[in-house]
Amino acid sequence: MFGQTNYSRFIPSSGFIDVQQFANVEQLANRLIEVKSNSTLYEEYFHWKNDFQWGGFLHFMSPFCDLCLRLHLDQKVNIIENIHRWWFHQTCQPQVKDHFVIEK
């Protein structure tokens, strides 16, 4: 079944095509063809990326989202030698020396 994820939790509704908005697959296919054939219409789906700030961390917090955010925002080099120990034993603040993470 299509449309099981609520993408509006992550991005504005102007940034994706919600399959639930179509009565049947034919209507959805026609919309996809229309977007594919019109570069201006296609590019409108990406306008939200210019200034969108998602505040959903209060409602949706997962370790994977936090990890992804840190990977994209952290400026320093961070190497974790033992991901299992870091992940499961809450050693999220490892000692850093010469751009290498030293696990205890």
Backbone as CSV, one residue per row, in Angstrom:
resi,resn,N_x,N_y,N_z,CA_x,CA_y,CA_z,C_x,C_y,C_z
1,MET,0.839,-1.175,0.000,0.000,0.000,0.000,0.890,1.246,0.000
2,PHE,0.537,2.208,-0.823,1.317,3.430,-0.947,0.946,4.437,0.141
3,GLY,1.868,5.352,0.420,1.577,6.467,1.297,1.532,6.144,2.771
4,GLN,2.275,5.149,3.217,2.237,4.765,4.616,3.001,5.714,5.526
5,THR,3.935,6.475,5.000,4.724,7.392,5.809,4.152,8.797,5.721
6,ASN,4.122,9.468,6.864,3.668,10.851,6.908,4.878,11.748,6.656
7,TYR,5.171,12.025,5.402,6.351,12.801,5.044,6.267,14.239,5.541
8,SER,5.067,14.730,5.803,4.930,16.105,6.283,5.521,16.273,7.682
9,ARG,5.867,15.187,8.347,6.583,15.278,9.628,8.023,15.726,9.399
10,PHE,8.516,15.565,8.175,9.915,15.839,7.886,10.130,17.051,6.990
11,ILE,9.252,17.229,6.013,9.381,18.353,5.079,7.992,18.930,4.809
12,PRO,7.919,20.165,4.322,6.608,20.761,4.002,5.904,19.966,2.903
13,SER,4.602,20.025,2.907,3.820,19.280,1.918,4.097,19.735,0.493
14,SER,4.663,20.932,0.329,5.008,21.412,-1.014,6.264,20.726,-1.559
15,GLY,6.896,19.885,-0.769,8.137,19.255,-1.179,8.002,17.816,-1.639
16,PHE,6.796,17.295,-1.693,6.616,15.911,-2.129,5.220,15.728,-2.711
17,ILE,5.040,14.633,-3.400,3.736,14.294,-3.966,3.101,13.255,-3.049
18,ASP,1.995,13.624,-2.450,1.292,12.739,-1.521,0.346,11.843,-2.323
19,VAL,0.652,10.569,-2.367,-0.160,9.649,-3.172,-1.580,9.517,-2.636
20,GLN,-1.774,9.851,-1.358,-3.118,9.772,-0.779,-4.054,10.827,-1.369
21,GLN,-3.500,11.821,-2.032,-4.309,12.897,-2.605,-4.913,12.525,-3.958
22,PHE,-4.630,11.342,-4.447,-5.112,10.917,-5.756,-6.105,9.776,-5.606
23,ALA,-7.169,9.845,-6.375,-8.233,8.847,-6.288,-7.807,7.481,-6.816
24,ASN,-6.860,7.483,-7.756,-6.420,6.210,-8.326,-5.008,6.358,-8.884
25,VAL,-4.449,5.249,-9.294,-3.076,5.225,-9.794,-2.951,6.008,-11.096
26,GLU,-3.982,6.005,-11.904,-3.940,6.741,-13.171,-3.770,8.243,-12.929
27,GLN,-4.491,8.786,-11.968,-4.362,10.208,-11.648,-2.953,10.511,-11.118
28,LEU,-2.445,9.625,-10.293,-1.081,9.800,-9.782,-0.079,9.767,-10.928
29,ALA,-0.225,8.803,-11.820,0.686,8.690,-12.962,0.640,9.950,-13.831
30,ASN,-0.551,10.478,-14.051,-0.683,11.707,-14.842,0.037,12.871,-14.172
31,ARG,-0.055,12.966,-12.847,0.629,14.041,-12.126,2.146,13.872,-12.230
32,LEU,2.624,12.660,-12.093,4.064,12.401,-12.200,4.584,12.751,-13.591
33,ILE,3.826,12.423,-14.601,4.213,12.762,-15.980,4.214,14.281,-16.157
34,GLU,3.209,14.949,-15.589,3.130,16.409,-15.674,4.352,17.056,-15.020
35,VAL,4.725,16.592,-13.839,5.877,17.155,-13.131,7.167,16.860,-13.884
36,LYS,7.274,15.647,-14.413,8.474,15.261,-15.162,8.641,16.112,-16.423
37,SER,7.548,16.495,-17.022,7.585,17.226,-18.282,7.726,18.735,-18.123
38,ASN,7.628,19.229,-16.893,7.649,20.670,-16.659,8.733,20.985,-15.636
39,SER,9.876,21.501,-16.085,11.011,21.733,-15.188,10.687,22.764,-14.108
40,THR,9.880,23.760,-14.432,9.497,24.761,-13.429,8.676,24.120,-12.320
41,LEU,7.724,23.314,-12.698,6.892,22.602,-11.729,7.742,21.648,-10.891
42,TYR,8.646,20.952,-11.529,9.547,20.025,-10.829,10.394,20.767,-9.790
43,GLU,10.967,21.889,-10.183,11.844,22.653,-9.290,11.091,23.224,-8.095
44,GLU,9.796,23.446,-8.221,9.004,23.951,-7.104,9.010,22.997,-5.921
45,TYR,9.206,21.719,-6.165,9.250,20.735,-5.076,10.507,20.878,-4.221
46,PHE,11.466,21.677,-4.657,12.719,21.829,-3.925,12.901,23.215,-3.311
47,HIS,11.952,24.116,-3.513,12.063,25.470,-2.970,12.141,25.478,-1.450
48,TRP,11.475,24.539,-0.803,11.455,24.490,0.655,12.851,24.323,1.247
49,LYS,13.770,23.748,0.489,15.108,23.485,1.011,15.916,24.758,1.251
50,ASN,15.527,25.863,0.620,16.280,27.111,0.747,16.226,27.712,2.142
51,ASP,15.075,27.610,2.813,14.959,28.273,4.113,14.164,27.498,5.151
52,PHE,13.923,26.245,4.913,13.134,25.447,5.842,13.975,25.031,7.046
53,GLN,13.409,25.204,8.235,14.049,24.733,9.458,13.053,23.835,10.160
54,TRP,13.457,22.598,10.333,12.562,21.621,10.934,12.680,21.682,12.437
55,GLY,11.562,21.802,13.138,11.566,21.854,14.589,10.989,20.605,15.198
56,GLY,11.001,19.516,14.474,10.357,18.292,14.925,11.109,17.456,15.935
57,PHE,12.278,17.889,16.374,13.029,17.065,17.311,12.332,16.916,18.654
58,LEU,11.473,17.852,18.988,10.743,17.713,20.244,9.720,16.587,20.155
59,HIS,9.216,16.342,18.949,8.184,15.330,18.765,8.731,14.032,18.183
60,PHE,9.833,14.120,17.494,10.379,12.935,16.834,11.875,12.915,17.068
61,MET,12.302,12.140,18.010,13.728,12.092,18.327,14.169,10.645,18.274
62,SER,15.114,10.365,17.459,15.656,9.019,17.408,17.164,9.119,17.335
63,PRO,17.861,8.127,17.813,19.323,8.163,17.742,19.837,8.278,16.314
64,PHE,19.130,7.694,15.363,19.586,7.758,13.985,19.453,9.173,13.419
65,CYS,18.384,9.866,13.762,18.234,11.251,13.313,19.302,12.128,13.939
66,ASP,19.578,11.898,15.218,20.609,12.661,15.902,21.975,12.395,15.265
67,LEU,22.257,11.139,14.967,23.517,10.781,14.324,23.639,11.465,12.963
68,CYS,22.587,11.422,12.181,22.596,12.056,10.859,22.829,13.557,10.989
69,LEU,22.136,14.179,11.924,22.301,15.608,12.137,23.739,15.928,12.515
70,ARG,24.311,15.162,13.415,25.688,15.399,13.840,26.669,15.189,12.687
71,LEU,26.425,14.186,11.867,27.319,13.932,10.738,27.319,15.095,9.759
72,HIS,26.190,15.766,9.627,26.092,16.867,8.680,26.474,18.225,9.264
73,LEU,26.393,18.379,10.579,26.640,19.679,11.178,27.992,19.807,11.876
74,ASP,28.520,18.713,12.386,29.799,18.789,13.092,30.907,19.182,12.127
75,GLN,31.768,20.082,12.567,32.861,20.566,11.731,34.168,19.825,11.985
76,LYS,34.309,19.214,13.149,35.563,18.541,13.463,35.522,17.090,12.992
77,VAL,36.688,16.557,12.730,36.806,15.153,12.347,36.516,14.312,13.572
78,ASN,35.729,13.289,13.426,35.332,12.451,14.538,35.394,10.990,14.108
79,ILE,36.334,10.251,14.629,36.447,8.837,14.294,36.146,8.027,15.543
80,ILE,35.228,7.126,15.439,34.852,6.287,16.574,35.378,4.888,16.297
81,GLU,36.314,4.471,17.112,36.956,3.172,16.912,36.017,2.009,17.224
82,ASN,35.180,2.169,18.230,34.307,1.082,18.652,32.870,1.602,18.706
83,ILE,32.156,1.484,17.611,30.806,2.039,17.513,29.862,1.349,18.490
84,HIS,30.059,0.053,18.720,29.201,-0.670,19.660,29.335,-0.081,21.064
85,ARG,30.524,0.141,21.518,30.742,0.703,22.844,30.186,2.129,22.907
86,TRP,30.452,2.912,21.868,29.966,4.284,21.822,28.444,4.326,21.854
87,TRP,27.803,3.453,21.063,26.357,3.472,20.925,25.638,2.928,22.153
88,PHE,26.093,1.791,22.663,25.361,1.099,23.712,25.817,1.427,25.131
89,HIS,26.995,1.957,25.279,27.489,2.233,26.627,27.577,3.718,26.918
90,GLN,26.873,4.510,26.121,26.686,5.932,26.334,27.999,6.703,26.490
91,THR,28.978,6.332,25.729,30.219,7.101,25.738,30.198,8.044,24.548
92,CYS,29.238,8.923,24.542,29.028,9.821,23.408,29.972,11.015,23.407
93,GLN,30.787,11.145,24.428,31.742,12.238,24.474,33.147,11.662,24.612
94,PRO,33.624,10.976,23.578,34.944,10.362,23.648,36.051,11.407,23.679
95,GLN,37.182,11.011,24.166,38.341,11.883,24.220,38.907,12.026,22.809
96,VAL,39.153,13.262,22.391,39.655,13.509,21.045,41.103,13.977,21.142
97,LYS,41.971,13.355,20.334,43.382,13.725,20.319,43.875,13.612,18.883
98,ASP,44.427,14.690,18.360,44.956,14.712,16.999,43.943,14.207,15.969
99,HIS,42.710,14.621,16.108,41.629,14.268,15.187,41.266,12.800,15.186
100,PHE,41.715,12.049,16.159,41.339,10.651,16.286,40.637,10.461,17.621
101,VAL,39.605,9.644,17.628,38.891,9.382,18.860,39.586,8.251,19.594
102,ILE,39.860,8.467,20.862,40.494,7.465,21.685,39.422,6.908,22.619
103,GLU,39.058,5.646,22.426,38.065,5.014,23.285,38.741,4.500,24.547
104,LYS,38.047,4.597,25.649,38.572,4.113,26.928,38.385,2.625,27.058
